[in-house]
Amino acid sequence: MQLEVRDINKSFGEKQVLKDVAFSVPGGQALGLLGRNGAGKTTMIRIIMGVFDADGGSVLLDGKPIDRSRVKIGYLPEERGLYPKKIISRQLAYFGALKGMTSSETKEATEKLLGRLEMSEYLNKKLEVLSKGNQQKIQLAVALLNDPDILILDEPFSGLDPVNAMLLKDIVMEMIEKGKIVLFSSHQMNYVEEFCRDIAILNSGGIVCSGAIRDIKRSYNRLKIVLSSVEADKVEQYIRSGAMDIVTAAERAHDTVTVTLVSADNKMELLRRLSAQNLNLDRFDVYEPSLNDIFVEYTEDSI
């Protein structure tokens, strides 16, 4: 399977919220759809789901217009949509019916999912008695109830403690390994990097950066080198006294020294000189920006 979004445009009144948005996600991979609040992520998600139509462009599955009556979509919204005073088993039965499942299919899926999520004991309790994190797990169960082909997760780790976050990570990875299409939207960049090979960053309604995270990072200049050492002070002193012909700047923070080379070709020469000084180096790496750095660079001018 492959989900493809082609040149999507959408306006509300005079405000254009999506401008020629295009990206694709193959089965067995997760795409990080990123952007600041108001960038158009939720609108794009709703168009994929068919909540409303785009003004222009198309959503394709395997090269054909997506038929939402035949493809199963699971959605975990950022704003939760469950009923606090209703029994959890009844809510899952209701959502199963909305997804076209029989009562026996819903019951079987519910028992399996709540067991996997360590929530079986809450089956016949009202949602309001659960903690925020456990309510989030029930919302995830709703998204997974019909074993979706396309799974859309919007801030899925909100309210989860580290143990439950690990459980959710395992479940999402299982979906990816099954060949599902996963669309992942979050402001927690560490999770995006764990799941997603590719990203698409929205800013003011348009895609401003997209592609493989690794390739995007490597597109930045390779002049900065990060050195870690218990002798960081000695490393800095040597660089300032014996390597400034190939280094333009050196900055130390605790046990790390970050240097900027005159040329990327000087990397091995710097390593050779440091080794000749018998300095105790724990790390010698080319600096790459974090995904958070990249996100800020491409979105900091948005309102």
C-alpha positions as CSV (number, residue, x, y, z in Angstrom):
1,M,0.0,0.0,0.0
2,Q,1.0,3.6,-0.5
3,L,-0.9,6.7,0.6
4,E,-0.2,9.7,-1.6
5,V,-1.4,13.3,-1.1
6,R,-1.1,15.4,-4.3
7,D,-1.3,19.2,-4.4
8,I,-4.0,19.6,-1.8
9,N,-5.5,23.1,-1.4
10,K,-8.1,24.1,1.1
11,S,-9.5,27.5,2.1
12,F,-12.0,28.5,4.7
13,G,-13.6,31.8,3.5
14,E,-10.8,34.0,2.4
15,K,-8.1,32.2,4.4
16,Q,-6.1,29.6,2.5
17,V,-5.0,27.0,5.1
18,L,-3.4,24.4,2.7
19,K,-1.3,25.3,-0.3
20,D,-0.3,22.6,-2.8
21,V,0.5,20.1,0.0
22,A,2.1,16.9,-1.3
23,F,3.6,13.9,0.4
24,S,3.5,10.1,0.3
25,V,3.7,7.3,2.9
26,P,4.4,3.6,1.9
27,G,3.0,0.7,3.9
28,G,5.4,-0.4,6.7
29,Q,6.6,3.2,7.4
30,A,5.6,6.1,9.4
31,L,5.6,9.7,8.2
32,G,6.0,12.6,10.7
33,L,3.6,15.3,9.7
34,L,4.9,18.3,11.7
35,G,4.1,21.9,12.1
36,R,3.2,24.5,14.7
37,N,-0.3,25.0,16.0
38,G,-2.4,26.4,13.1
39,A,0.0,25.2,10.4
40,G,-2.7,23.1,8.8
41,K,-2.0,19.6,10.1
42,T,-5.5,18.8,11.4
43,T,-7.1,20.1,8.3
44,M,-4.8,17.8,6.2
45,I,-5.7,14.9,8.4
46,R,-9.4,15.6,8.1
47,I,-9.2,15.7,4.3
48,I,-7.4,12.3,4.3
49,M,-10.2,10.9,6.5
50,G,-12.9,12.4,4.3
51,V,-14.4,14.6,7.0
52,F,-14.5,17.3,4.3
53,D,-13.2,17.7,0.8
54,A,-10.2,19.6,-0.5
55,D,-10.7,22.5,-2.8
56,G,-8.2,21.0,-5.2
57,G,-5.8,18.1,-5.4
58,S,-6.3,14.4,-4.5
59,V,-5.7,11.7,-1.9
60,L,-4.7,8.4,-3.5
61,L,-4.2,4.9,-2.3
62,D,-2.0,2.7,-4.5
63,G,-2.4,5.3,-7.3
64,K,-6.2,5.5,-7.2
65,P,-8.6,7.9,-5.4
66,I,-9.0,6.6,-1.9
67,D,-12.2,4.6,-1.3
68,R,-12.9,5.2,2.3
69,S,-15.7,2.6,2.3
70,R,-13.2,-0.1,1.6
71,V,-10.0,1.1,3.4
72,K,-9.9,1.0,7.2
73,I,-8.7,4.2,8.9
74,G,-7.9,4.5,12.6
75,Y,-7.6,7.9,14.1
76,L,-6.3,9.0,17.5
77,P,-7.2,12.8,17.8
78,E,-5.3,15.3,19.9
79,E,-8.6,16.4,21.4
80,R,-10.2,13.3,22.9
81,G,-13.7,12.2,21.8
82,L,-14.9,9.7,24.3
83,Y,-17.7,9.9,26.8
84,P,-16.6,10.4,30.5
85,K,-19.8,9.0,32.1
86,K,-20.3,6.0,29.8
87,I,-19.1,2.4,30.5
88,I,-16.0,1.7,28.5
89,S,-17.3,-1.6,27.0
90,R,-20.4,0.2,25.7
91,Q,-18.3,2.9,24.2
92,L,-16.1,0.4,22.3
93,A,-19.2,-1.4,21.1
94,Y,-20.6,1.9,19.8
95,F,-17.4,2.8,18.0
96,G,-17.1,-0.7,16.6
97,A,-20.6,-0.4,15.1
98,L,-19.6,2.9,13.6
99,K,-16.7,1.2,12.0
100,G,-18.9,-1.4,10.4
101,M,-17.9,-4.2,12.8
102,T,-20.3,-6.9,14.1
103,S,-20.8,-7.2,17.8
104,S,-18.8,-10.4,18.0
105,E,-15.9,-8.8,16.1
106,T,-16.0,-5.8,18.4
107,K,-16.1,-8.0,21.5
108,E,-13.1,-10.1,20.3
109,A,-11.1,-7.0,19.3
110,T,-11.9,-5.2,22.6
111,E,-10.8,-8.1,24.7
112,K,-7.5,-8.5,22.7
113,L,-6.7,-4.8,22.7
114,L,-7.5,-4.1,26.4
115,G,-5.4,-7.1,27.3
116,R,-2.5,-5.8,25.2
117,L,-2.9,-2.3,26.8
118,E,-3.2,-3.8,30.3
119,M,-6.6,-2.3,30.7
120,S,-8.9,-5.4,31.0
121,E,-9.9,-4.6,34.6
122,Y,-11.5,-1.3,33.4
123,L,-13.8,-2.9,30.8
124,N,-17.0,-2.3,32.8
125,K,-16.0,1.0,34.4
126,K,-16.9,4.5,33.5
127,L,-14.2,6.4,31.6
128,E,-14.2,9.3,34.1
129,V,-12.7,7.0,36.9
130,L,-9.6,6.5,34.8
131,S,-6.4,8.6,35.0
132,K,-5.6,10.8,32.0
133,G,-3.0,8.3,30.8
134,N,-5.4,5.4,31.0
135,Q,-8.1,7.4,29.2
136,Q,-5.5,7.9,26.4
137,K,-5.0,4.2,26.2
138,I,-8.8,3.6,25.8
139,Q,-8.7,6.3,23.0
140,L,-5.9,4.3,21.4
141,A,-8.0,1.1,21.6
142,V,-10.8,2.9,19.7
143,A,-8.3,3.9,17.0
144,L,-7.0,0.3,16.7
145,L,-10.4,-1.5,17.1
146,N,-10.9,-2.4,13.4
147,D,-7.2,-3.3,12.7
148,P,-6.8,-0.2,10.4
149,D,-4.9,-0.1,7.2
150,I,-4.0,3.6,7.8
151,L,-3.3,4.7,11.4
152,I,-3.3,8.4,12.1
153,L,-1.9,9.5,15.5
154,D,-2.1,13.1,16.7
155,E,-0.1,13.7,19.8
156,P,-0.5,10.1,21.0
157,F,1.9,10.3,23.9
158,S,0.0,13.1,25.7
159,G,-0.5,12.2,29.4
160,L,1.4,8.9,29.3
161,D,4.0,8.1,31.9
162,P,7.3,6.5,30.7
163,V,6.0,2.9,31.2
164,N,2.9,3.4,29.2
165,A,4.8,5.4,26.6
166,M,7.0,2.4,26.1
167,L,3.9,0.2,25.7
168,L,2.5,2.5,23.1
169,K,5.8,2.6,21.2
170,D,5.8,-1.2,21.0
171,I,2.2,-1.2,19.7
172,V,3.0,1.4,17.0
173,M,6.1,-0.5,16.0
174,E,4.0,-3.6,15.6
175,M,1.7,-1.8,13.3
176,I,4.6,-0.6,11.2
177,E,6.0,-4.1,11.0
178,K,2.6,-5.4,9.8
179,G,2.9,-3.1,6.8
180,K,0.4,-0.5,8.0
181,I,0.6,3.1,6.9
182,V,1.2,5.3,9.9
183,L,0.8,9.1,9.9
184,F,2.3,10.6,13.1
185,S,1.8,14.1,14.2
186,S,3.6,15.3,17.4
187,H,5.6,18.2,18.9
188,Q,7.7,15.6,20.8
189,M,10.5,15.3,18.3
190,N,12.2,12.4,20.1
191,Y,9.2,10.2,19.4
192,V,9.1,11.4,15.8
193,E,12.7,10.3,15.3
194,E,12.0,6.9,16.9
195,F,9.2,6.0,14.5
196,C,9.6,8.0,11.3
197,R,12.1,7.7,8.5
198,D,10.5,10.6,6.7
199,I,9.0,13.9,7.7
200,A,7.0,16.7,6.1
201,I,7.0,20.0,7.9
202,L,4.0,22.4,7.3
203,N,4.4,26.1,7.7
204,S,1.7,28.6,6.9
205,G,-0.2,25.9,5.0
206,G,2.6,24.7,2.8
207,I,5.3,22.0,3.0
208,V,8.6,23.8,3.7
209,C,10.8,20.7,4.3
210,S,10.3,17.1,3.5
211,G,12.2,13.9,3.0
212,A,14.2,11.4,5.0
213,I,15.3,12.7,8.4
214,R,18.8,11.3,7.8
215,D,19.2,13.0,4.5
216,I,17.9,16.3,5.8
217,K,20.4,16.3,8.6
218,R,23.3,15.4,6.3
219,S,22.4,18.3,4.0
220,Y,23.7,20.7,6.6
221,N,27.4,21.7,6.4
222,R,29.8,19.2,7.9
223,L,32.2,21.7,9.5
224,K,31.3,21.2,13.1
225,I,32.9,18.4,15.2
226,V,31.8,17.4,18.6
227,L,34.4,16.1,21.0
228,S,33.7,14.5,24.4
229,S,36.4,13.9,26.9
230,V,37.1,13.8,30.6
231,E,40.0,16.0,29.7
232,A,37.9,18.5,27.8
233,D,39.8,21.4,29.3
234,K,43.1,20.0,27.9
235,V,41.4,19.3,24.5
236,E,40.3,22.9,24.3
237,Q,43.7,24.2,25.3
238,Y,45.5,22.1,22.7
239,I,43.1,23.1,19.9
240,R,43.6,26.8,20.7
241,S,47.3,26.4,20.8
242,G,48.0,23.8,18.1
243,A,45.1,23.5,15.7
244,M,43.8,27.0,14.9
245,D,45.2,26.7,11.4
246,I,42.4,24.2,10.6
247,V,39.9,25.4,13.2
248,T,38.0,28.6,13.2
249,A,36.2,28.3,16.5
250,A,36.2,26.1,19.7
251,E,33.6,26.2,22.4
252,R,33.6,24.1,25.6
253,A,30.6,23.1,27.7
254,H,31.4,20.8,30.6
255,D,33.1,17.7,29.1
256,T,32.2,18.6,25.4
257,V,34.2,20.7,23.0
258,T,32.5,21.8,19.8
259,V,34.9,23.0,17.0
260,T,34.3,24.5,13.6
261,L,36.7,23.5,10.9
262,V,38.0,25.6,8.1
263,S,37.1,22.8,5.7
264,A,35.3,19.5,6.1
265,D,38.5,18.0,4.6
266,N,40.3,18.9,7.9
267,K,38.3,16.3,9.9
268,M,40.9,13.5,9.8
269,E,43.8,15.9,10.3
270,L,42.2,17.1,13.5
271,L,41.7,13.6,14.7
272,R,45.3,12.7,13.9
273,R,46.7,15.7,15.8
274,L,44.5,15.0,18.9
275,S,45.5,11.3,18.8
276,A,49.2,12.3,18.7
277,Q,48.6,14.2,22.0
278,N,47.4,11.1,23.7
279,L,44.2,12.9,24.8
280,N,41.4,10.7,26.2
281,L,38.6,11.1,23.7
282,D,35.2,9.4,24.3
283,R,33.6,11.0,21.2
284,F,34.6,12.4,17.9
285,D,31.6,13.1,15.7
286,V,30.4,15.4,13.0
287,Y,27.7,17.6,14.5
288,E,24.2,17.1,13.0
289,P,21.3,19.3,14.0
290,S,18.6,17.7,16.1
291,L,15.1,17.4,14.6
292,N,14.0,20.0,17.1
293,D,16.6,22.4,15.6
294,I,15.4,21.7,12.1
295,F,11.7,22.2,13.1
296,V,12.5,25.5,14.7
297,E,14.5,26.7,11.7
298,Y,11.7,26.0,9.3
299,T,8.8,27.2,11.4
300,E,10.0,30.0,13.7
301,D,8.7,32.7,11.3
302,S,5.1,31.5,11.4
303,I,2.5,33.2,13.5
